[in-house]
């Protein structure tokens, strides 16, 4: 199951730098491409506000 970034995102870029498959792109809030996400949780581990979460 891919991760999804919620609206708590502060667009700091920590998650994008940590993603091993380049699944995260910039925007008003960052966005995870569910087709690329490998569900590793690296983004969630470095996020200071807990924005990335497993998608439902």
N, C-alpha and C positions, 0 to 999 in steps of 0.2 A: 504494500500500500504506500503510495507516494505521500510526501509531506506537503503541507500547504501553509503559507504564511498568512497569519491573521492581521487585523487592522491595528494591532498593538505595535507593529513594525515601525521603527524610527529611521529606517533607511541608512543604517550605519555601515553596511557592507561587510560586516564580519562573516555572515553566513555565505555570501558569494565567494569570498576568498577561501573558505574552508571546503566548499563542495568539490569532491573528487571527479565529478562527471560534468561540470559546468552546466548544471540544470537550473541555476538561479540567474535571473536577469533583473536589471534595475528598472525602477519605475517610481511612482509616488510612494508605493510600498514595493518591496521586492516580490518577485513572482517565481514560483518553482514550476518548471515544465514537468508534468506528471509522466510524460513519456520517457524522460531522461532520468528522473529520480530513481535511485536504487534503494531507497529507504534505509540509508545507513545511519541517519541521525546526527551526522557531523554538524549540520547547520544548527540544530536545536541545542547542541552542546556548547556552542560559542555565542549564542544570541543573548544579549544582556537583558532583554525584556520577555523572553520566552515566546516569541512570535511564531516560529515554525512548529507545527504540530502534525501528527499523522492525520491524513485526510480521512473523512468518514465515507 
